[in-house]
Amino acid sequence: MTSLTRRYRFSASHRLHSAELSEAENARVYGKCNNPFGHGHDYVLEVTVGGPVHPLTGLIVSVHALDDFIERHVLRLFANRNLNLDVAQFAALVPTTENIALVIADLIQRHWHDRFGSVPAGLRRVHIQETDRNGFEILLGVSGNRAPISTETESVTVHG
Amino acid sequence: MVLVTRKAEFSASHFCRVRSLNDPENYRLFGEEANPNGHGHNYIVEVTVEGDPDPITGMVIDLKHLKEVLERHVIEPLDHRFLNYEVPPFDRVVPSTANVALEIWRRIEPEVSTPSTRLARIRLFETSELYIDVDREGLDA
């Protein structure tokens, strides 16, 4: 397979707190990340797109178009936001980096066909570095690119 | 099976334009990479060879040999060159990151293929924010 990986950056704040857990349980599970005022990170997002190299243009996907797409559908929603308060997907979902990766993969897949439906390329991987020490990765199946994440996701690996 | 990766760097200039497309179409596809006067990158290439370690030497491939192969077949012909003008096939093939990665694969593969080793992956960074992977499956695509 040939694939293209593009790296983006965004800064955002969040608080890890589950409504399903008691105050004491939240403090135990999330530790410092449960601080009620929240805290922030400089996230590094890698988006990997796989597909054949077009014989005329030499492109798997236009980087120019991909940048515009990611800006429009991801970075504009996430950059310099309080994820808990400003991003609708996290109103009832704890903004762990696992969930941020799943939400971003879903946003990309949801809008992919409208912009890149004519290109035989699809999302293969979303990787987010929360800090230099914590990386989160979602690998996506090769077939199709519009299925809901719950069936499309082959594996979620978390490595610190 | 063990994967062995060697990294090398080269700097080169290029532009990305398709001759049969007009100026706005080229800029729409390639952005500022379409500037006909060209621009440059510090490319980083990671070559990954796979195989089982030799029972006597303990090595999958002699890294001195891999270093020389990279020097002779990638660095020497590409470093400090204007790819579109000086490095075939980029006089007629767009030197996009993917095409440069595929060309490196073609140049390296015969040099590292032995009964016990084969090329597994080429990863080419055009910048720290953009890289292309080619693996064996990609050649059939």
HADDOCK unambig.tbl for C-alpha pairs under 7 A between the chains (distance, minus, plus):
assign (segid A and resid 1 and name CA) (segid B and resid 134 and name CA) 6.00 0.50 0.50
assign (segid A and resid 1 and name CA) (segid B and resid 135 and name CA) 5.53 0.50 0.50
assign (segid A and resid 1 and name CA) (segid B and resid 136 and name CA) 6.73 0.50 0.50
assign (segid A and resid 1 and name CA) (segid B and resid 137 and name CA) 4.51 0.50 0.50
assign (segid A and resid 1 and name CA) (segid B and resid 138 and name CA) 3.30 0.50 0.50
assign (segid A and resid 1 and name CA) (segid B and resid 141 and name CA) 6.74 0.50 0.50
assign (segid A and resid 2 and name CA) (segid B and resid 133 and name CA) 5.51 0.50 0.50
assign (segid A and resid 2 and name CA) (segid B and resid 134 and name CA) 4.57 0.50 0.50
assign (segid A and resid 2 and name CA) (segid B and resid 135 and name CA) 6.54 0.50 0.50
assign (segid A and resid 2 and name CA) (segid B and resid 138 and name CA) 4.85 0.50 0.50
assign (segid A and resid 3 and name CA) (segid B and resid 132 and name CA) 5.61 0.50 0.50
assign (segid A and resid 3 and name CA) (segid B and resid 133 and name CA) 5.20 0.50 0.50
assign (segid A and resid 3 and name CA) (segid B and resid 134 and name CA) 6.74 0.50 0.50
assign (segid A and resid 4 and name CA) (segid B and resid 131 and name CA) 5.87 0.50 0.50
assign (segid A and resid 4 and name CA) (segid B and resid 132 and name CA) 4.52 0.50 0.50
assign (segid A and resid 4 and name CA) (segid B and resid 133 and name CA) 6.48 0.50 0.50
assign (segid A and resid 5 and name CA) (segid B and resid 130 and name CA) 5.68 0.50 0.50
assign (segid A and resid 5 and name CA) (segid B and resid 131 and name CA) 5.25 0.50 0.50
assign (segid A and resid 5 and name CA) (segid B and resid 132 and name CA) 6.20 0.50 0.50
assign (segid A and resid 6 and name CA) (segid B and resid 129 and name CA) 5.62 0.50 0.50
assign (segid A and resid 6 and name CA) (segid B and resid 130 and name CA) 4.62 0.50 0.50
assign (segid A and resid 6 and name CA) (segid B and resid 131 and name CA) 6.68 0.50 0.50
assign (segid A and resid 7 and name CA) (segid B and resid 129 and name CA) 4.63 0.50 0.50
assign (segid A and resid 7 and name CA) (segid B and resid 130 and name CA) 6.27 0.50 0.50
assign (segid A and resid 52 and name CA) (segid B and resid 141 and name CA) 5.38 0.50 0.50
assign (segid A and resid 53 and name CA) (segid B and resid 98 and name CA) 6.90 0.50 0.50
assign (segid A and resid 57 and name CA) (segid B and resid 18 and name CA) 6.33 0.50 0.50
assign (segid A and resid 57 and name CA) (segid B and resid 94 and name CA) 6.39 0.50 0.50
assign (segid A and resid 58 and name CA) (segid B and resid 94 and name CA) 5.87 0.50 0.50
assign (segid A and resid 58 and name CA) (segid B and resid 96 and name CA) 5.62 0.50 0.50
assign (segid A and resid 58 and name CA) (segid B and resid 98 and name CA) 6.34 0.50 0.50
assign (segid A and resid 58 and name CA) (segid B and resid 99 and name CA) 5.64 0.50 0.50
assign (segid A and resid 59 and name CA) (segid B and resid 96 and name CA) 6.70 0.50 0.50
assign (segid A and resid 59 and name CA) (segid B and resid 98 and name CA) 6.45 0.50 0.50
assign (segid A and resid 62 and name CA) (segid B and resid 29 and name CA) 5.64 0.50 0.50
assign (segid A and resid 62 and name CA) (segid B and resid 30 and name CA) 6.44 0.50 0.50
assign (segid A and resid 64 and name CA) (segid B and resid 29 and name CA) 6.53 0.50 0.50
assign (segid A and resid 64 and name CA) (segid B and resid 30 and name CA) 5.94 0.50 0.50
assign (segid A and resid 64 and name CA) (segid B and resid 31 and name CA) 5.44 0.50 0.50
